[in-house]
Amino acid sequence: MSSIEVRKVLKLGSSSLVVTLPNSWVRMQGLKSGDRVLVSIEGDSLRIKPVVESQNYNLDTSIDIRGREPRLLRYIVPCAYVLGFDNIKVLTAKDNPSVVYELRRIASRLVGVNIEDLGSEVLNIKILVDHKKIDLKSIIKSTSIVVSRVSSILYKVLEEGLNTSLESELEELKDEMYKLRSLIERYIHTVGLRVEHIKENHIELALILSVLVLLSLANSIILDTISLAGKTKVKSSVELLEIIKNIQDIPTIVGSTTVNPSVKRALEILNETIIIQGRLEEILVSRTLDNSQAIIASKLTDVIKIYQVIAYSILCVGLFGGVLS
């Protein structure tokens, strides 16, 4: 039942104005001194709402894979992981050690997953990752370093060809990126499920998540480019190699600038990527590249455009983030 009453605005200290809350509402909400409330501005009105703190509870489920398509087995752990489940009981066919082996192999690619064989055709997957302890700033720095290292491998592949050492390094980076991306996806799902209000630092959070997604996309394009270069054994032109060398460090700069948004650094990234894009377009128009080299230049242009989108996002947050948060 709504009610309207007039309350007097009081002065606190030299400049702050305060107004007391109705006792009946405070009791109904169970508020006490030190509790937090959300205050939102709606035109010329204010709306006050208690903060609903995230709850510590486990999200459990079960799945019966008996008689299912065998290849679905590879998706059970990753899907449960990114959807935010903590405990998953898996019903399997009797005496099937290959299932346990496969689930453990897949689980080893993720952070904080344990497979328990409970016997009687039951396995238990325990995911020991607390969404509240996932550090997105740390993840974005790690992601940017991975993308930068993958870019440096592209340079080496075009310069000297794809060898066993580079292939091994590339597989390690793919595994690292998979772990980071899975943590990001789990964070997105668990925050959406378990935290009713994301008010504080919401602009910063939105920037970090969008940059993580875009860096992951850029990484996928660079990996495709490495695959193409390895298969065709293409040798790059000197100018194309120089461009790739200039691109290598952009991801790490993007990562550090996302964590600490700076208008100046964002403009520097924009200017640099615009220059690189212009050089790539000049090379493509000149028709001095063979077909494989032209495809690589085109893919690099796509990567540069992604970095530009990221730079624009950082620039916007740098300009208005303090006002909106």
Number of C-alpha atoms within 10 A of each C-alpha: 2 3 4 5 5 5 10 8 10 11 11 10 7 6 6 8 10 10 11 9 10 10 10 9 10 12 10 8 11 10 14 9 5 6 9 13 13 13 13 12 9 8 6 5 7 10 10 11 12 15 16 13 11 13 9 9 8 12 14 14 13 15 11 12 16 13 8 10 8 10 8 9 15 15 12 18 21 17 14 19 30 18 17 26 22 19 21 21 18 20 16 21 15 11 11 10 11 9 17 15 12 13 20 17 13 16 21 14 15 21 16 13 19 16 21 13 13 11 11 11 14 16 20 17 26 19 22 14 18 15 17 12 8 14 12 18 18 12 20 27 20 17 27 25 21 24 27 20 20 23 26 16 22 27 22 18 22 23 15 12 19 19 11 8 8 16 14 11 13 19 11 13 18 18 13 17 20 17 17 22 20 20 22 22 17 24 25 16 16 20 16 13 13 17 14 13 15 12 13 10 12 14 17 20 16 13 19 22 18 14 25 25 15 17 24 20 15 23 24 16 17 22 19 15 22 24 15 16 22 18 11 12 15 19 18 22 14 9 12 22 17 12 17 19 16 14 21 20 17 20 25 20 17 25 25 17 21 27 18 14 23 19 18 12 20 25 16 13 23 21 14 17 23 16 11 19 22 13 17 21 14 12 17 17 11 9 10 12 17 13 11 17 21 19 16 23 24 18 17 23 19 16 22 22 17 18 24 21 15 25 27 17 20 28 23 16 23 21 13 11 17 11 9 10 12
